[in-house]
Amino acid sequence: MTIRRRGAAPAILAAIAVLTVGCSTTPPKSPDQERADAATTERVSAALEANPIYYFRDVEVSVDYGVARLSGYVWTTDALYHAQQIARGVPGVVAVRNEMELERQANRGGGDGTGSQ
């Protein structure tokens, strides 16, 4: 009896792994969905670039099934929240995933934050 139980556990774990991987794949997008997501990406990017107050050139936009993913850097929390608001207001966006990072002085480029090298 003990031998069967030891052999059953790996089989059960393997079956669970196969089912998990099989259920986690998404079907490929239709050409219409690809076009819709590309157009929405362009509209979100244009809306961010048109903003006269905040600098959003370091924000990257991608859209997947209407979900806008914002990544990259902004310099203030106000800019971070404003970018999300702008994206939510764009036609075709059903949700916004915020993956942006708040850029602090000297986070990038290895400087000391004072402007001196």
C-alpha positions in Angstrom: 0.0 0.0 0.0 2.7 2.5 0.8 4.4 2.0 -2.6 1.2 3.0 -4.4 0.7 6.2 -2.4 4.3 7.3 -3.1 3.7 6.7 -6.8 0.4 8.4 -6.9 1.6 11.8 -5.5 3.9 12.6 -8.5 1.2 11.6 -10.9 -1.4 13.8 -9.3 1.0 16.7 -9.2 1.9 16.2 -12.9 -1.8 16.2 -13.8 -2.4 19.4 -11.9 0.5 21.0 -13.6 -0.8 20.0 -17.1 -4.3 21.3 -16.3 -2.9 24.6 -15.0 -0.8 25.2 -18.0 -3.6 24.1 -20.4 -6.1 26.5 -18.7 -3.7 29.5 -18.5 -3.2 30.0 -22.3 -5.4 32.6 -23.9 -6.7 32.2 -27.5 -5.0 34.2 -30.1 -6.5 37.6 -30.9 -8.7 38.1 -33.9 -7.4 40.6 -36.5 -10.2 42.9 -35.5 -9.2 42.8 -31.9 -5.5 43.4 -32.9 -6.6 46.5 -34.8 -8.8 47.7 -32.0 -6.1 47.3 -29.4 -3.5 49.0 -31.7 -5.9 52.0 -32.3 -6.6 52.3 -28.6 -2.9 52.2 -27.8 -2.4 55.1 -30.3 -5.2 57.1 -28.7 -3.9 56.6 -25.2 -0.4 57.6 -26.2 -1.7 60.7 -28.1 -3.8 61.7 -25.1 -0.8 61.4 -22.8 1.5 63.4 -25.1 -1.1 66.1 -25.6 -1.3 66.8 -21.9 0.1 70.3 -21.3 0.9 69.9 -17.6 2.7 66.6 -17.2 5.6 65.0 -19.1 4.6 61.5 -20.1 7.3 60.7 -22.7 8.7 58.0 -20.4 5.4 56.3 -20.1 4.9 53.2 -22.3 1.4 52.2 -23.3 0.1 48.8 -24.5 -3.5 47.6 -24.8 -4.7 44.0 -24.6 -8.4 43.4 -25.0 -9.1 46.9 -24.0 -7.0 46.9 -20.9 -4.5 49.7 -21.0 -1.1 48.9 -19.4 0.9 51.9 -18.4 4.5 51.3 -17.6 7.7 53.4 -17.4 8.4 56.5 -15.3 6.7 59.6 -14.0 8.2 62.2 -11.6 5.3 62.9 -9.2 2.4 61.0 -7.7 0.1 63.6 -9.3 1.4 62.7 -12.7 1.0 59.0 -12.0 -2.7 59.4 -11.0 -3.3 61.9 -13.9 -1.9 59.4 -16.4 -4.4 56.8 -15.2 -7.3 59.3 -15.4 -6.3 60.2 -19.0 -6.1 56.5 -20.0 -9.5 55.7 -18.4 -11.1 58.5 -20.5 -9.9 57.2 -23.8 -12.6 55.4 -25.9 -11.9 51.7 -26.1 -10.2 51.4 -22.7 -12.1 49.1 -20.3 -9.6 49.1 -17.5 -6.1 50.5 -16.7 -3.2 48.5 -15.2 -0.7 50.8 -13.5 2.8 49.5 -13.7 4.4 52.9 -13.7 7.2 53.8 -11.3 7.8 57.0 -9.5 11.1 58.4 -10.6 13.0 59.9 -7.7 16.1 62.1 -8.2 19.1 60.0 -9.0 17.2 56.7 -9.3 18.4 56.4 -12.9 21.8 57.4 -14.3 23.7 56.8 -11.1 23.9 60.5 -10.1 23.8 61.8 -6.5 20.6 63.9 -7.1 22.5 67.2 -7.1 23.3 67.4 -10.7 27.0 67.0 -10.2 28.9 64.0 -11.6 
